[in-house]
């Protein structure tokens, strides 16, 4: 698999600004609120293991704060927005484009992609930008909708509406790992979550709670979403000890003879 520079749009969800607004509205529905709580629980489990000075969360759609468990000194949230608002900061939030992060290279310890790749027209560029801004040994944490789950059924039925999340390009675990490997990342954690079907009826969803325990035990790769943590590996040079050998001379017959044996013959 090769990451190319020329890419076709992965979805029909509209512009970055439109996706931000419509996906934020979806996260206010009963299903969206339940998913946001599940995602906070997932992040609460991994963020305490990631350290550094700067963390940035790209994509914020719910009112639930996702970074409370982080031990990183300085945490920021970047909203995906329109071209005209790139780089603006309001209420401690940064606005920008995921495929053109307004950040210096090698300046961030942890980047969180909150359902960004599925709704970007340039997912490969997004990952390149993450690799650029992360310090060596820095981490990327990605939350992604899984195409191989019970969520695929409503997605097939509702994708034609061109509304997030169903219009997005759900990305498989295998593809995410392949993309990261090409950029020199090493996956350290991969966990599926939210195994219940995608339904807005609160009472029915409560009765289907047993799906969660069964899913985590018997089909962990089939969660509606998955959380992936990968480390940017630092390139290292392995010194090679030179092998010294005696000088050799070429004899008339085209063979190679050691200098020592030649001297013996000469004497």
C-alpha positions as CSV (number, residue, x, y, z in Angstrom):
1,X,0.0,0.0,0.0
2,X,1.3,3.4,-0.9
3,X,0.3,6.9,0.4
4,X,-0.2,9.0,-2.6
5,X,-0.3,12.8,-2.8
6,X,-3.3,12.9,-5.2
7,X,-6.4,11.6,-3.5
8,X,-10.1,11.4,-4.3
9,X,-12.6,12.6,-1.7
10,X,-13.3,9.8,0.8
11,X,-16.9,10.8,1.6
12,X,-19.8,13.2,0.7
13,X,-20.3,14.8,4.0
14,X,-19.5,18.4,2.9
15,X,-16.8,20.8,4.0
16,X,-14.9,20.7,7.2
17,X,-17.0,23.4,8.7
18,X,-20.2,21.6,7.8
19,X,-19.0,18.3,9.3
20,X,-18.1,20.1,12.5
21,X,-21.6,21.5,12.9
22,X,-23.6,18.4,11.8
23,X,-21.5,15.9,13.8
24,X,-21.7,18.2,16.8
25,X,-25.5,18.0,16.5
26,X,-25.4,14.3,16.2
27,X,-23.4,14.0,19.4
28,X,-26.3,15.7,21.2
29,X,-28.6,12.8,20.3
30,X,-29.1,9.9,22.8
31,X,-26.8,7.7,20.8
32,X,-24.2,10.4,20.3
33,X,-24.1,11.2,24.1
34,X,-23.8,7.5,24.9
35,X,-20.9,7.2,22.5
36,X,-19.2,10.3,23.9
37,X,-19.3,8.8,27.4
38,X,-17.8,5.5,26.1
39,X,-15.0,7.4,24.4
40,X,-14.2,9.3,27.5
41,X,-13.9,6.0,29.4
42,X,-11.5,4.7,26.7
43,X,-9.3,7.8,26.9
44,X,-9.4,7.7,30.7
45,X,-7.7,4.4,30.4
46,X,-4.8,5.4,28.1
47,X,-4.2,9.1,28.7
48,X,-2.6,8.6,32.2
49,X,0.2,6.5,30.5
50,X,1.1,9.3,28.0
51,X,3.4,12.1,29.2
52,X,4.9,15.3,27.9
53,X,4.5,19.1,27.8
54,X,2.0,19.6,24.9
55,X,-1.1,17.6,23.9
56,X,-3.6,18.7,21.2
57,X,-7.0,17.2,20.5
58,X,-8.1,17.6,16.9
59,X,-11.9,17.5,16.7
60,X,-14.4,18.3,19.4
61,X,-18.0,17.4,18.9
62,X,-19.4,16.7,22.3
63,X,-19.7,18.9,25.4
64,X,-18.0,16.1,27.4
65,X,-14.4,17.0,28.2
66,X,-12.2,14.1,27.0
67,X,-8.8,15.2,28.4
68,X,-9.4,15.3,32.1
69,X,-7.4,12.1,32.8
70,X,-4.3,13.5,30.9
71,X,-1.1,14.2,32.9
72,X,0.4,16.3,30.1
73,X,1.2,19.9,31.2
74,X,-0.6,21.8,28.5
75,X,-3.7,20.5,26.7
76,X,-5.5,22.2,23.8
77,X,-8.4,21.5,21.6
78,X,-8.4,22.3,17.9
79,X,-11.8,22.6,16.1
80,X,-11.9,21.6,12.5
81,X,-13.3,24.6,10.7
82,X,-13.4,26.6,7.5
83,X,-10.5,28.0,5.5
84,X,-11.2,31.6,6.7
85,X,-10.9,30.7,10.4
86,X,-7.5,28.9,10.2
87,X,-5.3,29.7,13.1
88,X,-7.8,31.7,15.1
89,X,-8.1,31.1,18.8
90,X,-11.2,31.6,20.8
91,X,-11.9,30.5,24.4
92,X,-8.6,28.6,24.5
93,X,-9.6,26.6,21.4
94,X,-7.6,26.6,18.2
95,X,-9.3,26.5,14.8
96,X,-7.6,24.9,11.8
97,X,-7.6,22.2,9.2
98,X,-6.5,18.7,10.1
99,X,-4.5,18.3,6.9
100,X,-2.7,21.6,7.5
101,X,-2.1,21.8,11.3
102,X,-1.2,25.3,12.4
103,X,1.6,23.9,14.6
104,X,5.4,23.9,14.5
105,X,7.2,20.7,13.5
106,X,8.4,18.4,16.3
107,X,6.5,20.5,18.9
108,X,3.8,18.2,20.3
109,X,4.0,15.2,22.6
110,X,0.5,13.7,22.1
111,X,-2.0,14.2,19.3
112,X,-5.6,13.0,19.6
113,X,-7.6,12.5,16.4
114,X,-11.2,12.5,17.4
115,X,-13.0,10.9,14.4
116,X,-11.0,13.0,12.0
117,X,-9.7,10.6,9.4
118,X,-13.3,9.3,8.5
119,X,-14.4,12.8,7.6
120,X,-11.3,14.3,6.0
121,X,-11.0,14.5,2.2
122,X,-7.2,14.1,2.8
123,X,-6.7,11.4,5.5
124,X,-3.2,10.6,4.3
125,X,-2.2,14.3,4.6
126,X,-3.7,14.3,8.1
127,X,-1.4,11.5,9.2
128,X,1.6,13.2,7.6
129,X,0.8,16.3,9.5
130,X,0.6,14.4,12.7
131,X,3.9,12.8,12.0
132,X,5.4,16.2,11.3
133,X,4.2,18.0,14.5
134,X,4.9,15.1,16.9
135,X,8.3,14.9,18.6
136,X,10.3,11.7,18.3
137,X,8.7,9.0,20.5
138,X,5.5,11.1,20.6
139,X,2.1,9.4,20.5
140,X,-1.0,9.7,18.3
141,X,-4.3,8.5,19.8
142,X,-7.1,7.9,17.2
143,X,-10.8,7.2,17.7
144,X,-12.3,5.8,14.5
145,X,-15.6,4.4,13.4
146,X,-15.2,0.7,12.5
147,X,-16.7,-0.5,9.2
148,X,-16.9,-4.1,10.5
149,X,-19.5,-3.9,13.2
150,X,-23.3,-3.7,13.8
151,X,-23.0,0.0,12.9
152,X,-22.6,-1.0,9.3
153,X,-26.3,-1.8,9.0
154,X,-27.6,1.8,9.6
155,X,-24.7,3.2,7.7
156,X,-25.7,1.3,4.6
157,X,-29.3,2.5,5.0
158,X,-28.6,6.1,5.9
159,X,-25.4,7.0,4.0
160,X,-27.4,8.4,1.2
161,X,-28.6,11.2,3.5
162,X,-25.0,12.7,3.4
163,X,-25.1,13.4,7.1
164,X,-22.4,12.4,9.7
165,X,-21.5,9.9,10.9
166,X,-23.1,7.7,8.4
167,X,-21.7,9.5,5.3
168,X,-18.1,9.1,6.6
169,X,-15.5,6.7,5.3
170,X,-15.2,4.2,8.1
171,X,-11.7,2.9,8.2
172,X,-10.7,-0.7,9.3
173,X,-8.2,-1.5,11.9
174,X,-5.9,-3.1,9.3
175,X,-5.9,-0.1,7.1
176,X,-5.1,2.3,9.9
177,X,-2.2,0.2,11.1
178,X,-0.9,0.0,7.5
179,X,-1.0,3.7,7.0
180,X,0.8,4.3,10.4
181,X,3.5,1.7,9.6
182,X,4.3,3.5,6.3
183,X,5.0,6.7,8.3
184,X,7.2,5.0,10.9
185,X,4.7,4.5,13.7
186,X,4.4,1.6,16.0
187,X,1.0,0.6,17.3
188,X,1.0,0.0,21.1
189,X,-2.7,-0.2,21.9
190,X,-5.8,-1.2,19.9
191,X,-9.2,-1.6,21.5
192,X,-12.7,-1.8,20.1
193,X,-15.6,-0.3,22.0
194,X,-19.3,0.3,21.9
195,X,-20.6,-3.1,20.8
196,X,-24.3,-2.3,20.9
197,X,-26.2,-1.6,17.7
198,X,-26.6,2.0,16.8
199,X,-30.1,2.9,18.1
200,X,-31.5,6.1,19.4
201,X,-34.0,4.5,21.7
202,X,-32.6,4.9,25.2
203,X,-34.6,2.1,26.9
204,X,-33.7,-0.4,24.2
205,X,-30.1,0.5,24.4
206,X,-30.1,0.1,28.2
207,X,-31.5,-3.4,27.8
208,X,-28.7,-4.3,25.3
209,X,-26.0,-3.5,27.8
210,X,-25.0,-7.2,27.8
211,X,-23.6,-6.7,24.3
212,X,-20.7,-4.8,25.8
213,X,-19.4,-7.6,28.0
214,X,-19.9,-10.2,25.3
215,X,-18.3,-8.0,22.7
216,X,-15.2,-7.3,24.7
217,X,-14.8,-11.0,25.4
218,X,-15.7,-12.7,22.2
219,X,-15.5,-10.2,19.3
220,X,-13.2,-7.4,20.4
221,X,-12.5,-6.3,16.8
222,X,-16.2,-5.7,16.0
223,X,-16.9,-2.7,18.2
224,X,-18.7,0.2,16.6
225,X,-15.5,2.2,17.1
226,X,-12.0,1.5,18.1
227,X,-9.2,3.4,19.9
228,X,-5.7,3.1,18.6
229,X,-2.5,4.4,20.2
230,X,0.7,4.6,18.1
231,X,4.3,5.8,18.9
232,X,6.4,7.8,16.4
233,X,9.6,5.8,16.3
234,X,12.8,7.7,16.4
235,X,15.2,6.9,13.5
236,X,18.5,5.5,14.8
237,X,21.8,4.8,13.1
238,X,23.4,1.5,14.0
239,X,27.2,1.8,13.9
240,X,28.9,-0.9,11.9
241,X,32.4,-2.0,13.0
242,X,34.7,-2.2,10.0
243,X,36.4,-5.5,9.3
244,X,40.1,-5.1,8.7
245,X,41.9,-7.6,6.5
246,X,45.4,-8.1,5.1
247,X,46.2,-6.4,1.8
248,X,45.9,-8.5,-1.2
249,X,47.5,-8.4,-4.6
250,X,46.2,-9.6,-8.0
251,X,48.4,-12.2,-9.6
252,X,48.6,-12.7,-13.3
253,X,46.1,-15.6,-13.3
254,X,43.5,-13.2,-12.0
255,X,43.5,-14.7,-8.5
256,X,43.8,-12.9,-5.2
257,X,46.8,-13.7,-3.0
258,X,47.5,-12.4,0.4
259,X,50.5,-10.1,0.9
260,X,51.9,-12.3,3.5
261,X,52.1,-15.4,1.4
262,X,53.5,-13.4,-1.5
263,X,56.4,-12.1,0.7
264,X,57.2,-15.7,1.8
265,X,57.5,-16.8,-1.8
266,X,59.7,-13.8,-2.6
267,X,62.1,-14.6,0.2
